[in-house]
Amino acid sequence: MEKVVTFIDRVSEIVGKTFAWLVLGITLAMSFEIISRRLAGRPTTWAFDFSYMSYGMYFMLGSAYTLSRNAHVRGDIFYRNFSPRTQATIDLVLYLVVFFPAMIALTWVGWQFFFASYRVHETSPLSPYATPVWPLKAAIPAGAALLTLQGVAQVLRCITAIRTGQWPADMAEAEVLE
């Protein structure tokens, strides 16, 4: 069970850290746009498309890594005071009842959304270049599938915590800002 969790975490980490580099590209593109617009009086026609598509991919494909690091937003005013066994039981029920059905539905619907876009060669109506949008739409089912996979690792962690009364040692905690 531990090897499966480690493998899934590693996949999430590789994908998340790879797509995290998009932030650098977004920053450079927006900086270039600002300099071009303000100093040269010549705005770009591509920076907006690049930035929103890159950010969408960054968000979708980085979400599994965020889940693996236990860094998603959680309203835990009561949760944090519960024992690890109670926390794991709550998490397990929510993964099974809410998370997996939602991620499976998002993967299915996202795939149809992407495939329809790809099939008709859909382009952005906001772009003077008629930028294809299917790469961005492909990130929806891919991100949902990665989240589903990471959810399996989280469920295995919950099972371990219910059995032992402690969260696994490898379970990274996000820094709590209070």
Buried (B, 14 or more C-beta within 10 A) or exposed (E): EEEEBEEBBEBBBEBBEEBEEBEEEBEEBBEBBEEBEEEEEEEBEBBBBBBBBBBBBBBBBBBBBBBBBBBEEEEEEEEEEEEBBBBBBBBBEEBEEEBBEBBBEBBEEBBEBBBEBBEEEBBBEEBEEEBBBBBBBBBBBBBBBBBBBBBBBBBBBBBBBBEEEEBBEEBEEEEEEE
